[in-house]
């Protein structure tokens, strides 16, 4: 299989076939992001021959191991959904040719990748199996989105996700706790809940900002242009987000950036999640949480 650099995938894609169709990120400008810094390039499309060779390899493995197979493929890279409509269709055709058991195809996507597709193209992509995109919206706070160079604003998230809703393409969000900076966590959480409440994310997954020295954000902090939230403010922010979400969705905080892992179905588990967060806020010290973050070598 062709895998380049660190392969990132959401926790719920653990049993999907990971197929490399891109490596890196077309945007590559978010100040906090170091995810693809191990690559010698910003973005690369895999040659179609490599994609086909990987699918042939998977197909022959499936043949040898009776009872083994995939019903879902997750295309790897930061935003494979940026690929032109024709290329995404070609990839889907290859997936179905070699892995007939595969029903759906997902990937990470940027909001701006959806903007590039027409409504008819989104419909056609859904028909060939594209479903369950994971979008790192990070926040609905325009001040933070601008400062961090995300390349879109809250209104774009709403517009483009409504287009996905219309096409029947489901999606989940990643939220980046602490992206709004010191003293603004709860503002960011409320703005994000307001965005999410107008949409239909299957899951809202929260990761906590962990700043590494090779990020642009680290330089901004050194220059005094930005201040990180305290660890306890981050937990209060997550609490505010959950409290203000009024849609039925799954809330998860499962990645390594969260010292405490949380998971629940909203609205059913809302009070349970809030109680757990209250206990953390009341009983765990800033020092203990900071110690965890400082020793987090890798996300
Ligand atoms: S956060 Fe996502 S969109 Fe932004 S640079 Fe990193 S991988 Fe690209």
py3Dmol code that shows the C-alpha trace and the ligand (Angstrom):
import py3Dmol

protein = """\
ATOM      1  CA  UNK A   1       0.000   0.000   0.000  1.00  0.00           C
ATOM      2  CA  UNK A   2       1.139   3.548  -0.678  1.00  0.00           C
ATOM      3  CA  UNK A   3       1.049   5.527   2.559  1.00  0.00           C
ATOM      4  CA  UNK A   4       2.924   8.827   2.826  1.00  0.00           C
ATOM      5  CA  UNK A   5       3.786  10.490   6.161  1.00  0.00           C
ATOM      6  CA  UNK A   6       1.518  10.251   9.188  1.00  0.00           C
ATOM      7  CA  UNK A   7      -1.923   8.962   8.254  1.00  0.00           C
ATOM      8  CA  UNK A   8      -4.664  10.791  10.185  1.00  0.00           C
ATOM      9  CA  UNK A   9      -8.191   9.481  10.439  1.00  0.00           C
ATOM     10  CA  UNK A  10     -11.165  10.133  12.747  1.00  0.00           C
ATOM     11  CA  UNK A  11     -11.667   7.560  15.557  1.00  0.00           C
ATOM     12  CA  UNK A  12     -14.890   6.293  13.948  1.00  0.00           C
ATOM     13  CA  UNK A  13     -13.060   5.347  10.720  1.00  0.00           C
ATOM     14  CA  UNK A  14     -11.056   2.653  12.539  1.00  0.00           C
ATOM     15  CA  UNK A  15     -12.610  -0.191  10.545  1.00  0.00           C
ATOM     16  CA  UNK A  16     -12.645   1.590   7.161  1.00  0.00           C
ATOM     17  CA  UNK A  17     -10.231   0.793   4.354  1.00  0.00           C
ATOM     18  CA  UNK A  18      -7.715   3.666   4.370  1.00  0.00           C
ATOM     19  CA  UNK A  19      -6.963   4.520   0.764  1.00  0.00           C
ATOM     20  CA  UNK A  20      -4.356   7.154  -0.048  1.00  0.00           C
ATOM     21  CA  UNK A  21      -5.591   9.403  -2.840  1.00  0.00           C
ATOM     22  CA  UNK A  22      -3.883  12.597  -1.668  1.00  0.00           C
ATOM     23  CA  UNK A  23      -1.203  13.519   0.841  1.00  0.00           C
ATOM     24  CA  UNK A  24      -0.995  16.824   2.685  1.00  0.00           C
ATOM     25  CA  UNK A  25      -3.380  19.770   2.536  1.00  0.00           C
ATOM     26  CA  UNK A  26      -4.197  22.214  -0.276  1.00  0.00           C
ATOM     27  CA  UNK A  27      -4.720  25.020   2.237  1.00  0.00           C
ATOM     28  CA  UNK A  28      -1.770  24.487   4.580  1.00  0.00           C
ATOM     29  CA  UNK A  29      -2.211  27.910   6.191  1.00  0.00           C
ATOM     30  CA  UNK A  30      -3.996  27.374   9.525  1.00  0.00           C
ATOM     31  CA  UNK A  31      -1.722  28.928  12.127  1.00  0.00           C
ATOM     32  CA  UNK A  32      -2.146  26.193  14.731  1.00  0.00           C
ATOM     33  CA  UNK A  33      -1.680  23.237  12.382  1.00  0.00           C
ATOM     34  CA  UNK A  34       1.390  21.022  12.276  1.00  0.00           C
ATOM     35  CA  UNK A  35      -0.384  17.851  11.143  1.00  0.00           C
ATOM     36  CA  UNK A  36       1.322  17.522   7.784  1.00  0.00           C
ATOM     37  CA  UNK A  37       4.670  19.158   8.594  1.00  0.00           C
ATOM     38  CA  UNK A  38       6.414  15.799   8.145  1.00  0.00           C
ATOM     39  CA  UNK A  39       5.807  15.902   4.385  1.00  0.00           C
ATOM     40  CA  UNK A  40       8.360  17.427   1.998  1.00  0.00           C
ATOM     41  CA  UNK A  41       5.510  19.040   0.004  1.00  0.00           C
ATOM     42  CA  UNK A  42       2.242  20.827   0.812  1.00  0.00           C
ATOM     43  CA  UNK A  43      -0.123  18.683  -1.198  1.00  0.00           C
ATOM     44  CA  UNK A  44       0.095  15.839  -3.656  1.00  0.00           C
ATOM     45  CA  UNK A  45      -2.471  13.862  -5.607  1.00  0.00           C
ATOM     46  CA  UNK A  46      -1.710  10.168  -5.816  1.00  0.00           C
ATOM     47  CA  UNK A  47      -1.247   8.869  -9.358  1.00  0.00           C
ATOM     48  CA  UNK A  48      -4.303   6.868 -10.429  1.00  0.00           C
ATOM     49  CA  UNK A  49      -2.002   3.852 -11.069  1.00  0.00           C
ATOM     50  CA  UNK A  50      -0.974   3.870  -7.365  1.00  0.00           C
ATOM     51  CA  UNK A  51      -4.599   4.053  -6.256  1.00  0.00           C
ATOM     52  CA  UNK A  52      -5.552   1.169  -8.543  1.00  0.00           C
ATOM     53  CA  UNK A  53      -2.535  -0.883  -7.427  1.00  0.00           C
ATOM     54  CA  UNK A  54      -3.539  -0.412  -3.761  1.00  0.00           C
ATOM     55  CA  UNK A  55      -7.106  -1.474  -4.490  1.00  0.00           C
ATOM     56  CA  UNK A  56      -5.849  -4.558  -6.361  1.00  0.00           C
ATOM     57  CA  UNK A  57      -3.679  -5.417  -3.344  1.00  0.00           C
ATOM     58  CA  UNK A  58      -6.686  -5.084  -1.000  1.00  0.00           C
ATOM     59  CA  UNK A  59      -8.887  -7.133  -3.340  1.00  0.00           C
ATOM     60  CA  UNK A  60      -6.380  -9.991  -3.438  1.00  0.00           C
ATOM     61  CA  UNK A  61      -6.004  -9.916   0.375  1.00  0.00           C
ATOM     62  CA  UNK A  62      -9.785 -10.070   0.765  1.00  0.00           C
ATOM     63  CA  UNK A  63      -9.849 -13.104  -1.592  1.00  0.00           C
ATOM     64  CA  UNK A  64      -7.237 -14.921   0.512  1.00  0.00           C
ATOM     65  CA  UNK A  65      -8.860 -14.124   3.890  1.00  0.00           C
ATOM     66  CA  UNK A  66     -12.384 -15.466   3.710  1.00  0.00           C
ATOM     67  CA  UNK A  67     -14.847 -13.444   5.815  1.00  0.00           C
ATOM     68  CA  UNK A  68     -12.624 -10.344   5.713  1.00  0.00           C
ATOM     69  CA  UNK A  69     -13.790  -7.240   3.862  1.00  0.00           C
ATOM     70  CA  UNK A  70     -14.717  -3.579   3.948  1.00  0.00           C
ATOM     71  CA  UNK A  71     -18.054  -1.866   3.663  1.00  0.00           C
ATOM     72  CA  UNK A  72     -16.494   1.578   3.847  1.00  0.00           C
ATOM     73  CA  UNK A  73     -13.453   3.333   2.368  1.00  0.00           C
ATOM     74  CA  UNK A  74     -11.866   6.415   3.915  1.00  0.00           C
ATOM     75  CA  UNK A  75      -9.773   8.445   1.484  1.00  0.00           C
ATOM     76  CA  UNK A  76      -6.687   9.767   3.238  1.00  0.00           C
ATOM     77  CA  UNK A  77      -5.073  13.204   3.189  1.00  0.00           C
ATOM     78  CA  UNK A  78      -6.243  16.459   4.804  1.00  0.00           C
ATOM     79  CA  UNK A  79      -8.879  17.239   2.172  1.00  0.00           C
ATOM     80  CA  UNK A  80      -9.317  14.695  -0.645  1.00  0.00           C
ATOM     81  CA  UNK A  81     -12.778  16.127  -1.281  1.00  0.00           C
ATOM     82  CA  UNK A  82     -10.970  19.038  -2.978  1.00  0.00           C
ATOM     83  CA  UNK A  83     -10.292  16.749  -5.957  1.00  0.00           C
ATOM     84  CA  UNK A  84     -12.138  17.564  -9.134  1.00  0.00           C
ATOM     85  CA  UNK A  85     -15.551  15.927  -9.530  1.00  0.00           C
ATOM     86  CA  UNK A  86     -14.318  13.730 -12.407  1.00  0.00           C
ATOM     87  CA  UNK A  87     -11.396  12.402 -10.366  1.00  0.00           C
ATOM     88  CA  UNK A  88     -13.607  11.660  -7.349  1.00  0.00           C
ATOM     89  CA  UNK A  89     -15.974   9.764  -9.667  1.00  0.00           C
ATOM     90  CA  UNK A  90     -13.061   7.834 -11.170  1.00  0.00           C
ATOM     91  CA  UNK A  91     -11.831   6.898  -7.679  1.00  0.00           C
ATOM     92  CA  UNK A  92     -15.328   5.769  -6.642  1.00  0.00           C
ATOM     93  CA  UNK A  93     -15.598   3.600  -9.761  1.00  0.00           C
ATOM     94  CA  UNK A  94     -12.281   1.918  -8.948  1.00  0.00           C
ATOM     95  CA  UNK A  95     -13.294   1.367  -5.320  1.00  0.00           C
ATOM     96  CA  UNK A  96     -16.538  -0.336  -6.386  1.00  0.00           C
ATOM     97  CA  UNK A  97     -14.756  -2.365  -9.102  1.00  0.00           C
ATOM     98  CA  UNK A  98     -12.212  -3.886  -6.712  1.00  0.00           C
ATOM     99  CA  UNK A  99     -14.134  -3.793  -3.402  1.00  0.00           C
ATOM    100  CA  UNK A 100     -17.754  -4.572  -4.351  1.00  0.00           C
ATOM    101  CA  UNK A 101     -18.695  -4.848  -0.652  1.00  0.00           C
ATOM    102  CA  UNK A 102     -17.860  -1.152  -0.143  1.00  0.00           C
ATOM    103  CA  UNK A 103     -21.055   0.878   0.263  1.00  0.00           C
ATOM    104  CA  UNK A 104     -19.801   4.313   1.289  1.00  0.00           C
ATOM    105  CA  UNK A 105     -16.731   6.492   0.797  1.00  0.00           C
ATOM    106  CA  UNK A 106     -15.690   9.187   3.246  1.00  0.00           C
ATOM    107  CA  UNK A 107     -12.813  11.587   3.703  1.00  0.00           C
ATOM    108  CA  UNK A 108     -11.756  14.723   5.490  1.00  0.00           C
ATOM    109  CA  UNK A 109     -13.041  17.805   3.725  1.00  0.00           C
ATOM    110  CA  UNK A 110     -12.634  21.532   3.980  1.00  0.00           C
ATOM    111  CA  UNK A 111     -15.676  23.798   3.688  1.00  0.00           C
ATOM    112  CA  UNK A 112     -14.011  25.337   0.617  1.00  0.00           C
ATOM    113  CA  UNK A 113     -13.881  21.889  -1.069  1.00  0.00           C
ATOM    114  CA  UNK A 114     -17.685  21.781  -1.017  1.00  0.00           C
ATOM    115  CA  UNK A 115     -17.871  25.305  -2.486  1.00  0.00           C
ATOM    116  CA  UNK A 116     -15.994  24.008  -5.552  1.00  0.00           C
ATOM    117  CA  UNK A 117     -18.716  21.462  -6.416  1.00  0.00           C
ATOM    118  CA  UNK A 118     -22.024  22.229  -8.129  1.00  0.00           C
ATOM    119  CA  UNK A 119     -25.276  20.909  -6.654  1.00  0.00           C
ATOM    120  CA  UNK A 120     -25.517  18.380  -9.506  1.00  0.00           C
ATOM    121  CA  UNK A 121     -21.973  17.187  -8.775  1.00  0.00           C
ATOM    122  CA  UNK A 122     -22.768  16.761  -5.069  1.00  0.00           C
ATOM    123  CA  UNK A 123     -25.857  14.721  -6.016  1.00  0.00           C
ATOM    124  CA  UNK A 124     -23.807  12.507  -8.351  1.00  0.00           C
ATOM    125  CA  UNK A 125     -21.057  12.041  -5.732  1.00  0.00           C
ATOM    126  CA  UNK A 126     -23.657  10.978  -3.188  1.00  0.00           C
ATOM    127  CA  UNK A 127     -25.131   8.495  -5.684  1.00  0.00           C
ATOM    128  CA  UNK A 128     -21.745   6.744  -6.115  1.00  0.00           C
ATOM    129  CA  UNK A 129     -21.321   6.433  -2.342  1.00  0.00           C
ATOM    130  CA  UNK A 130     -19.685   9.611  -1.032  1.00  0.00           C
ATOM    131  CA  UNK A 131     -21.104  10.017   2.452  1.00  0.00           C
ATOM    132  CA  UNK A 132     -19.870  10.723   5.965  1.00  0.00           C
ATOM    133  CA  UNK A 133     -17.379  13.544   5.404  1.00  0.00           C
ATOM    134  CA  UNK A 134     -15.392  14.779   8.373  1.00  0.00           C
ATOM    135  CA  UNK A 135     -15.027  18.548   8.344  1.00  0.00           C
ATOM    136  CA  UNK A 136     -12.685  20.346  10.718  1.00  0.00           C
ATOM    137  CA  UNK A 137     -14.817  23.465  11.033  1.00  0.00           C
ATOM    138  CA  UNK A 138     -12.844  24.188  14.263  1.00  0.00           C
ATOM    139  CA  UNK A 139     -15.266  26.918  15.413  1.00  0.00           C
ATOM    140  CA  UNK A 140     -18.139  29.192  14.480  1.00  0.00           C
ATOM    141  CA  UNK A 141     -16.256  32.192  15.901  1.00  0.00           C
ATOM    142  CA  UNK A 142     -15.387  34.480  12.978  1.00  0.00           C
ATOM    143  CA  UNK A 143     -12.716  36.348  14.960  1.00  0.00           C
ATOM    144  CA  UNK A 144     -10.841  33.081  15.526  1.00  0.00           C
ATOM    145  CA  UNK A 145     -11.464  31.778  11.993  1.00  0.00           C
ATOM    146  CA  UNK A 146      -9.950  34.987  10.574  1.00  0.00           C
ATOM    147  CA  UNK A 147      -6.994  35.089  12.952  1.00  0.00           C
ATOM    148  CA  UNK A 148      -6.140  31.430  12.366  1.00  0.00           C
ATOM    149  CA  UNK A 149      -6.379  31.752   8.562  1.00  0.00           C
ATOM    150  CA  UNK A 150      -8.977  29.012   8.177  1.00  0.00           C
ATOM    151  CA  UNK A 151     -10.032  30.431   4.821  1.00  0.00           C
ATOM    152  CA  UNK A 152     -13.785  30.610   5.500  1.00  0.00           C
ATOM    153  CA  UNK A 153     -16.220  32.110   8.000  1.00  0.00           C
ATOM    154  CA  UNK A 154     -19.191  30.808   9.975  1.00  0.00           C
ATOM    155  CA  UNK A 155     -21.645  31.833   7.243  1.00  0.00           C
ATOM    156  CA  UNK A 156     -19.707  29.664   4.754  1.00  0.00           C
ATOM    157  CA  UNK A 157     -19.970  26.646   7.075  1.00  0.00           C
ATOM    158  CA  UNK A 158     -23.747  27.082   7.196  1.00  0.00           C
ATOM    159  CA  UNK A 159     -24.148  27.638   3.441  1.00  0.00           C
ATOM    160  CA  UNK A 160     -21.953  24.729   2.346  1.00  0.00           C
ATOM    161  CA  UNK A 161     -23.250  22.227   4.903  1.00  0.00           C
ATOM    162  CA  UNK A 162     -26.818  23.047   3.928  1.00  0.00           C
ATOM    163  CA  UNK A 163     -25.782  22.131   0.366  1.00  0.00           C
ATOM    164  CA  UNK A 164     -24.459  18.797   1.695  1.00  0.00           C
ATOM    165  CA  UNK A 165     -27.745  18.292   3.575  1.00  0.00           C
ATOM    166  CA  UNK A 166     -29.666  18.900   0.364  1.00  0.00           C
ATOM    167  CA  UNK A 167     -27.521  16.356  -1.506  1.00  0.00           C
ATOM    168  CA  UNK A 168     -27.964  13.795   1.303  1.00  0.00           C
ATOM    169  CA  UNK A 169     -24.238  13.725   2.114  1.00  0.00           C
ATOM    170  CA  UNK A 170     -23.855  13.303   5.875  1.00  0.00           C
ATOM    171  CA  UNK A 171     -20.981  14.950   7.742  1.00  0.00           C
ATOM    172  CA  UNK A 172     -19.348  15.218  11.149  1.00  0.00           C
ATOM    173  CA  UNK A 173     -17.497  18.186  12.592  1.00  0.00           C
ATOM    174  CA  UNK A 174     -14.259  18.595  14.441  1.00  0.00           C
ATOM    175  CA  UNK A 175     -14.276  21.438  16.941  1.00  0.00           C
ATOM    176  CA  UNK A 176     -10.988  22.881  18.189  1.00  0.00           C
ATOM    177  CA  UNK A 177     -11.324  23.786  21.856  1.00  0.00           C
ATOM    178  CA  UNK A 178      -9.301  26.923  22.722  1.00  0.00           C
ATOM    179  CA  UNK A 179      -9.065  28.270  19.166  1.00  0.00           C
ATOM    180  CA  UNK A 180     -10.686  31.532  20.354  1.00  0.00           C
ATOM    181  CA  UNK A 181      -7.861  32.275  22.807  1.00  0.00           C
ATOM    182  CA  UNK A 182      -7.729  33.307  26.458  1.00  0.00           C
ATOM    183  CA  UNK A 183     -10.901  34.850  27.800  1.00  0.00           C
ATOM    184  CA  UNK A 184     -12.905  34.010  24.661  1.00  0.00           C
ATOM    185  CA  UNK A 185     -13.500  30.261  25.054  1.00  0.00           C
ATOM    186  CA  UNK A 186     -17.141  30.506  26.020  1.00  0.00           C
ATOM    187  CA  UNK A 187     -17.812  33.084  23.254  1.00  0.00           C
ATOM    188  CA  UNK A 188     -16.343  30.659  20.698  1.00  0.00           C
ATOM    189  CA  UNK A 189     -18.310  27.728  22.098  1.00  0.00           C
ATOM    190  CA  UNK A 190     -21.608  29.631  21.925  1.00  0.00           C
ATOM    191  CA  UNK A 191     -20.912  30.823  18.357  1.00  0.00           C
ATOM    192  CA  UNK A 192     -20.105  27.237  17.344  1.00  0.00           C
ATOM    193  CA  UNK A 193     -23.250  25.832  18.946  1.00  0.00           C
ATOM    194  CA  UNK A 194     -25.242  28.451  17.042  1.00  0.00           C
ATOM    195  CA  UNK A 195     -23.712  27.247  13.753  1.00  0.00           C
ATOM    196  CA  UNK A 196     -24.148  23.540  14.568  1.00  0.00           C
ATOM    197  CA  UNK A 197     -27.757  24.055  15.685  1.00  0.00           C
ATOM    198  CA  UNK A 198     -28.648  25.145  12.125  1.00  0.00           C
ATOM    199  CA  UNK A 199     -27.097  22.012  10.618  1.00  0.00           C
ATOM    200  CA  UNK A 200     -27.168  18.219  10.957  1.00  0.00           C
ATOM    201  CA  UNK A 201     -23.708  16.934  11.969  1.00  0.00           C
ATOM    202  CA  UNK A 202     -23.733  13.229  12.851  1.00  0.00           C
ATOM    203  CA  UNK A 203     -21.071  13.954  15.428  1.00  0.00           C
ATOM    204  CA  UNK A 204     -19.373  16.999  16.907  1.00  0.00           C
ATOM    205  CA  UNK A 205     -15.919  15.851  17.958  1.00  0.00           C
ATOM    206  CA  UNK A 206     -13.839  18.140  20.134  1.00  0.00           C
ATOM    207  CA  UNK A 207     -10.057  18.217  20.117  1.00  0.00           C
ATOM    208  CA  UNK A 208      -8.081  20.490  22.402  1.00  0.00           C
ATOM    209  CA  UNK A 209      -5.585  22.891  20.912  1.00  0.00           C
ATOM    210  CA  UNK A 210      -2.049  21.711  21.649  1.00  0.00           C
ATOM    211  CA  UNK A 211       0.544  24.170  20.418  1.00  0.00           C
ATOM    212  CA  UNK A 212       3.813  22.871  19.008  1.00  0.00           C
ATOM    213  CA  UNK A 213       6.917  25.061  18.443  1.00  0.00           C
ATOM    214  CA  UNK A 214       6.891  24.467  14.672  1.00  0.00           C
ATOM    215  CA  UNK A 215       3.461  26.115  14.312  1.00  0.00           C
ATOM    216  CA  UNK A 216       2.868  29.680  13.177  1.00  0.00           C
ATOM    217  CA  UNK A 217       0.668  30.110  16.251  1.00  0.00           C
ATOM    218  CA  UNK A 218       3.678  29.496  18.491  1.00  0.00           C
ATOM    219  CA  UNK A 219       5.412  32.454  16.810  1.00  0.00           C
ATOM    220  CA  UNK A 220       2.315  34.611  17.315  1.00  0.00           C
ATOM    221  CA  UNK A 221       2.403  33.776  21.032  1.00  0.00           C
ATOM    222  CA  UNK A 222       6.104  34.693  21.223  1.00  0.00           C
ATOM    223  CA  UNK A 223       5.296  38.042  19.574  1.00  0.00           C
ATOM    224  CA  UNK A 224       2.526  38.653  22.119  1.00  0.00           C
ATOM    225  CA  UNK A 225      -0.243  38.571  19.499  1.00  0.00           C
ATOM    226  CA  UNK A 226      -2.233  35.708  21.016  1.00  0.00           C
ATOM    227  CA  UNK A 227      -2.683  34.062  24.423  1.00  0.00           C
ATOM    228  CA  UNK A 228      -3.624  30.465  25.034  1.00  0.00           C
ATOM    229  CA  UNK A 229      -6.557  29.608  27.306  1.00  0.00           C
ATOM    230  CA  UNK A 230      -5.808  28.008  30.640  1.00  0.00           C
ATOM    231  CA  UNK A 231      -6.543  24.278  30.724  1.00  0.00           C
ATOM    232  CA  UNK A 232      -9.529  24.854  33.005  1.00  0.00           C
ATOM    233  CA  UNK A 233     -10.934  27.453  30.611  1.00  0.00           C
ATOM    234  CA  UNK A 234     -10.738  24.800  27.888  1.00  0.00           C
ATOM    235  CA  UNK A 235     -12.939  22.455  29.958  1.00  0.00           C
ATOM    236  CA  UNK A 236     -15.398  25.293  30.692  1.00  0.00           C
ATOM    237  CA  UNK A 237     -15.499  25.955  26.946  1.00  0.00           C
ATOM    238  CA  UNK A 238     -16.356  22.319  26.171  1.00  0.00           C
ATOM    239  CA  UNK A 239     -19.054  22.518  28.835  1.00  0.00           C
ATOM    240  CA  UNK A 240     -20.537  25.641  27.200  1.00  0.00           C
ATOM    241  CA  UNK A 241     -20.505  23.974  23.790  1.00  0.00           C
ATOM    242  CA  UNK A 242     -22.401  20.905  25.043  1.00  0.00           C
ATOM    243  CA  UNK A 243     -24.809  23.030  27.068  1.00  0.00           C
ATOM    244  CA  UNK A 244     -25.710  25.123  24.015  1.00  0.00           C
ATOM    245  CA  UNK A 245     -26.073  22.314  21.475  1.00  0.00           C
ATOM    246  CA  UNK A 246     -29.788  21.783  20.924  1.00  0.00           C
ATOM    247  CA  UNK A 247     -29.660  19.392  17.945  1.00  0.00           C
ATOM    248  CA  UNK A 248     -29.660  15.602  18.138  1.00  0.00           C
ATOM    249  CA  UNK A 249     -26.033  14.637  17.569  1.00  0.00           C
ATOM    250  CA  UNK A 250     -23.208  12.647  19.085  1.00  0.00           C
ATOM    251  CA  UNK A 251     -20.673  14.544  21.125  1.00  0.00           C
ATOM    252  CA  UNK A 252     -17.205  13.057  21.384  1.00  0.00           C
ATOM    253  CA  UNK A 253     -13.905  14.198  22.846  1.00  0.00           C
ATOM    254  CA  UNK A 254     -11.833  11.127  22.173  1.00  0.00           C
ATOM    255  CA  UNK A 255      -8.471  12.142  20.724  1.00  0.00           C
ATOM    256  CA  UNK A 256      -5.214  12.240  22.682  1.00  0.00           C
ATOM    257  CA  UNK A 257      -5.483  16.033  23.018  1.00  0.00           C
ATOM    258  CA  UNK A 258      -8.266  15.497  25.563  1.00  0.00           C
ATOM    259  CA  UNK A 259      -6.874  14.416  28.940  1.00  0.00           C
ATOM    260  CA  UNK A 260     -10.390  13.181  29.761  1.00  0.00           C
ATOM    261  CA  UNK A 261     -12.288  11.344  27.065  1.00  0.00           C
ATOM    262  CA  UNK A 262     -15.991  12.045  26.729  1.00  0.00           C
ATOM    263  CA  UNK A 263     -18.680  10.530  24.536  1.00  0.00           C
ATOM    264  CA  UNK A 264     -22.437  10.781  24.564  1.00  0.00           C
ATOM    265  CA  UNK A 265     -25.579  11.149  22.555  1.00  0.00           C
ATOM    266  CA  UNK A 266     -27.334  14.515  22.666  1.00  0.00           C
ATOM    267  CA  UNK A 267     -29.775  15.433  24.011  1.00  0.00           C
ATOM    268  CA  UNK A 268     -30.084  12.127  25.918  1.00  0.00           C
ATOM    269  CA  UNK A 269     -26.687  12.272  27.653  1.00  0.00           C
ATOM    270  CA  UNK A 270     -26.351  16.043  27.980  1.00  0.00           C
ATOM    271  CA  UNK A 271     -26.736  16.217  31.764  1.00  0.00           C
ATOM    272  CA  UNK A 272     -24.375  13.274  32.286  1.00  0.00           C
ATOM    273  CA  UNK A 273     -21.687  14.972  30.163  1.00  0.00           C
ATOM    274  CA  UNK A 274     -22.171  18.304  31.949  1.00  0.00           C
ATOM    275  CA  UNK A 275     -21.929  16.594  35.364  1.00  0.00           C
ATOM    276  CA  UNK A 276     -18.700  14.859  34.323  1.00  0.00           C
ATOM    277  CA  UNK A 277     -17.233  18.175  33.151  1.00  0.00           C
ATOM    278  CA  UNK A 278     -18.307  19.886  36.397  1.00  0.00           C
ATOM    279  CA  UNK A 279     -16.479  17.186  38.355  1.00  0.00           C
ATOM    280  CA  UNK A 280     -13.326  17.644  36.251  1.00  0.00           C
ATOM    281  CA  UNK A 281     -13.450  21.443  36.640  1.00  0.00           C
ATOM    282  CA  UNK A 282     -13.965  21.167  40.412  1.00  0.00           C
ATOM    283  CA  UNK A 283     -11.452  18.435  41.175  1.00  0.00           C
ATOM    284  CA  UNK A 284      -8.588  18.513  38.678  1.00  0.00           C
ATOM    285  CA  UNK A 285      -5.963  21.224  38.998  1.00  0.00           C
ATOM    286  CA  UNK A 286      -4.632  23.491  36.265  1.00  0.00           C
ATOM    287  CA  UNK A 287      -1.150  22.078  36.994  1.00  0.00           C
ATOM    288  CA  UNK A 288      -2.236  18.466  36.455  1.00  0.00           C
ATOM    289  CA  UNK A 289      -3.930  19.328  33.169  1.00  0.00           C
ATOM    290  CA  UNK A 290      -0.958  21.436  32.015  1.00  0.00           C
ATOM    291  CA  UNK A 291       1.387  18.575  32.866  1.00  0.00           C
ATOM    292  CA  UNK A 292      -0.662  16.308  30.596  1.00  0.00           C
ATOM    293  CA  UNK A 293      -0.560  18.812  27.716  1.00  0.00           C
ATOM    294  CA  UNK A 294       3.185  19.515  28.080  1.00  0.00           C
ATOM    295  CA  UNK A 295       3.937  15.825  27.849  1.00  0.00           C
ATOM    296  CA  UNK A 296       1.766  15.223  24.814  1.00  0.00           C
ATOM    297  CA  UNK A 297       4.474  14.469  22.282  1.00  0.00           C
ATOM    298  CA  UNK A 298       2.124  13.612  19.450  1.00  0.00           C
ATOM    299  CA  UNK A 299      -1.531  14.097  18.650  1.00  0.00           C
TER     300      UNK A 299
END
"""
ligand_1 = """\
8
LIG
S -6.073 22.436 9.952
Fe -6.723 21.230 8.190
S -7.113 22.753 6.610
Fe -5.873 23.766 8.138
S -3.767 23.500 7.416
Fe -4.205 21.817 8.843
S -4.863 20.145 7.566
Fe -5.019 22.012 6.319
"""
view = py3Dmol.view(width=600, height=400)
view.addModel(protein, "pdb")
view.setStyle({"model": 0}, {"cartoon": {"style": "trace"}})
view.addModel(ligand_1, "xyz")
view.setStyle({"model": 1}, {"stick": {}})
view.zoomTo()
view.show()
